C-alpha cells in the first residue's frame, strides 16, 4: 500500500485532536451550584471595618451550629467582627434534613442568613420571636408554644414562641415590648448563651439569591441584636442563673 493515504489519514486524525483540544480549552467553565466562591463585597467590608471574613465554615466554627433539629448545615460567607461594644458573627446557611425511607438523599429545607451575638448568661429554654405575618403563620411559628401578652398591639404585630411561659414573660416585659415595636421587624431567638437574628427563605433559592448576606444587613441585624440584648431584664438572669 502506498504510504501517501496513511500519512494523510494520520494527519487528519492529528488535526481533529488538535481542534478538539483547542475547543475544550475555550469552552466556558460551568459553575457548580454548590460551590462556595468568596464574596467580594463582604471581603471589602471586612477589610474596611477590621472584621474577619471566611468563604466557608471550618470544624473550628463550633459556635455556628444551631439546634434546629436539622442534620446538615452548609455555612458559608462568615463575617466576624464588633459592632459598637458587641462582638458578632454573621453567615449564610443552607440546612438539610435527614432523608426518610422514601427519600433517596437529604432534602434542602431552608436557605437564609443569620447573625448572632454572645450573652453573658445562658437561657435554659430556647425562645423565638418575630413579626406576626402570613409567612410566619405558614411556617407554623405561631402555633407551637405561642405566647400572648397583655398588649393587644404587641400580640397583633409580634409572635413569641417558648416552651417556658414563665421565661417568656420575664424576657418580654413592657419595656421589651416597646423596644420590639420600635425596632425594624426581624426574627430573632435566644439559644443557650446566644442571641440570633435569622432570616430564612424556605427552599427558594431564587428569593434567597435576591437577599444575600450584605454589609447593610449585617449592620442592621447587629444593631437590632444589640438593642434586644440590652433590654433583656436583669431579673431574667437572677431567675435563671
C-alpha atoms as one frame of an Amber mdcrd trajectory, in Angstrom:
protein
   0.000   0.000   0.000   1.279   3.418  -0.921   2.250   5.442   2.236   0.531
   8.566   0.951  -3.029   7.701   2.150  -1.709   6.566   5.555   0.167   9.805
   6.011  -2.943  11.749   5.009  -5.136   9.800   7.456  -2.654  10.313  10.288
  -2.544  13.994   9.527  -6.356  14.206   9.579  -6.543  12.427  12.953  -3.905
  14.745  14.369  -5.787  17.789  13.108  -9.054  16.602  14.698  -7.280  16.012
  18.023  -5.806  19.495  17.966  -9.163  21.072  17.152 -10.960  19.149  19.936
  -8.311  20.099  22.471  -8.437  23.723  21.398 -12.237  23.820  21.602 -12.201
  22.202  25.075  -9.848  24.921  26.281 -12.176  27.643  25.029 -15.275  26.002
  26.482 -16.724  28.181  29.297 -16.478  26.705  32.765 -19.828  25.517  34.135
 -20.251  26.717  37.711 -21.074  24.160  40.350 -24.300  25.358  42.054 -22.947
  24.041  45.387 -19.560  25.674  45.051 -18.798  28.443  47.513 -16.961  31.375
  45.978 -15.556  34.271  48.003 -17.982  37.176  48.333 -16.125  40.254  47.093
 -18.451  42.735  48.817 -18.014  41.012  52.183 -14.256  40.773  51.714 -14.087
  44.528  51.080 -16.390  45.240  54.029 -14.243  43.113  56.338 -11.072  44.848
  55.193 -12.612  48.302  55.702 -14.072  47.600  59.149 -11.450  45.345  60.702
 -13.689  42.273  60.547 -12.568  38.781  59.558 -14.083  37.072  56.531 -14.035
  33.388  55.553 -15.816  31.956  52.496 -16.748  28.727  54.291 -17.005  27.322
  57.800 -14.398  25.014  59.299 -14.660  22.381  62.073 -13.378  25.057  64.465
 -16.554  27.144  63.965 -18.478  25.185  66.582 -20.378  28.272  67.762 -22.314
  28.368  64.471 -24.161  25.074  64.981 -27.827  25.828  65.577 -30.138  23.424
  67.402 -32.797  23.383  64.699 -33.377  19.647  64.506 -31.782  19.600  61.067
 -28.951  17.266  60.188 -26.574  19.214  57.983 -25.780  22.908  57.874 -23.769
  24.264  54.962 -22.490  27.506  56.434 -20.567  29.964  54.293 -19.635  33.657
  53.991 -18.720  34.037  57.673 -18.011  37.562  58.921 -16.711  38.040  62.470
 -16.337  41.478  63.981 -17.553  44.005  66.527 -20.395  46.473  66.177 -20.307
  49.040  68.961 -19.463  47.069  72.083 -20.925  43.788  70.806 -18.907  41.068
  69.066 -20.884  39.345  66.333 -20.654  36.637  63.719 -22.792  36.733  60.577
 -23.143  33.980  57.990 -25.207  32.461  55.205 -26.565  28.945  55.601 -28.348
  26.113  53.853 -29.852  23.465  56.109 -30.988  19.976  55.177 -32.881  17.276
  56.998 -32.128  13.577  57.322 -33.787  11.663  54.453 -36.762   9.462  55.237
 -37.252   5.938  53.913 -38.942   7.328  50.803 -36.209   9.835  50.001 -33.002
   8.965  48.222 -30.971  11.778  49.721 -31.126  14.711  52.109 -33.710  17.344
  51.252 -32.870  21.019  51.237 -35.297  22.755  53.574 -34.031  26.264  54.252
 -31.749  28.911  52.844 -31.035  32.060  54.762 -28.739  34.433  56.592 -28.069
  34.843  60.285 -26.183  36.941  62.809 -25.514  36.115  66.432 -24.026  37.847
  69.452 -22.943  36.250  72.740 -24.809  36.725  76.007 -23.264  36.748  79.462
 -25.688  34.101  80.684 -27.372  31.009  79.303 -31.126  30.736  78.820 -32.441
  27.300  79.865 -35.149  27.158  77.191 -34.931  28.494  73.613 -37.145  31.451
  72.776 -38.074  32.703  69.316 -39.840  35.924  68.339 -40.517  37.923  65.219
 -43.063  39.751  63.098 -46.512  38.188  63.006 -47.131  37.783  59.267 -48.754
  35.342  56.864 -45.291  33.893  56.208 -44.577  33.155  59.870 -48.047  31.668
  60.204 -47.440  29.408  57.185 -44.124  28.282  58.703 -46.006  27.143  61.812
 -44.185  29.555  64.092 -47.407  30.840  65.655 -48.966  27.509  66.564 -46.404
  25.797  68.792 -45.791  27.205  72.280 -47.299  30.539  71.240 -47.389  33.196
  73.940 -49.914  36.000  74.384 -49.242  39.204  76.334 -51.285  41.994  77.847
 -50.599  44.399  74.961 -53.039  43.865  72.117 -50.871  45.874  69.722 -47.865
  43.718  70.566 -49.826  40.481  70.098 -51.052  41.692  66.700 -47.565  42.518
  65.438 -45.146  40.140  67.178 -45.196  36.413  67.842 -43.283  34.864  70.731
 -42.672  31.120  70.934 -41.222  29.483  74.027 -41.854  26.213  75.852 -41.446
  28.010  79.201 -44.177  30.671  79.600 -42.565  31.984  82.784 -39.282  32.626
  80.983 -41.061  34.264  78.055 -42.978  36.588  80.373 -39.780  37.519  82.195
 -37.954  38.400  78.969 -40.834  40.097  77.164 -41.677  42.719  79.780 -43.407
  46.060  78.900 -40.059  47.728  78.185 -39.016  44.928  75.814 -42.409  45.066
  74.079 -41.955  48.788  73.471 -38.457  48.203  72.153 -39.540  45.463  69.742
 -42.381  47.606  68.395 -39.920  50.434  67.693 -37.217  48.300  66.069 -37.316
  47.031  62.468 -39.298  43.816  62.101 -36.788  40.949  62.339 -36.982  37.349
  63.534 -34.703  36.533  66.459 -34.173  33.986  69.161 -32.313  33.115  72.339
 -30.469  29.813  72.381 -28.015  28.778  75.082 -25.834  31.868  75.525 -26.507
  33.442  72.140 -28.970  35.901  70.657 -29.517  35.029  66.997 -31.154  37.146
  64.282 -32.164  34.946  61.359 -33.890  35.388  58.024 -34.942  32.213  56.240
 -36.157  31.652  52.692 -37.847  28.273  52.695 -36.451  26.106  49.846 -36.497
  29.068  47.450 -33.029  29.738  46.048 -34.376  32.456  43.747 -35.705  34.534
  46.640 -32.596  33.751  48.671 -30.389  34.977  45.822 -32.262  38.281  45.975
 -31.446  38.625  49.682 -27.784  37.647  50.139 -25.708  38.371  53.197 -24.699
  42.008  52.709 -22.829  44.622  54.773 -26.044  46.638  55.207 -27.985  43.608
  56.512 -25.115  42.720  58.852 -25.132  46.200  60.383 -28.932  46.291  60.675
 -29.042  42.846  62.293 -26.133  43.672  64.634 -27.818  46.889  65.794 -31.102
  45.005  66.282 -29.427  42.224  68.277 -27.574  44.706  70.479 -30.779  46.638
  71.227 -32.683  43.472  72.169 -29.838  42.152  74.323 -29.540  45.476  76.120
 -33.235  45.357  77.034 -33.342  41.829  78.459 -34.484  42.478  82.048 -31.799
  41.736  84.670 -34.389  39.727  86.614 -34.126  37.039  83.927 -30.584  36.219
  84.931 -31.496  36.133  88.624 -34.373  33.743  87.920 -32.210  31.590  85.675
 -28.603  31.953  86.886
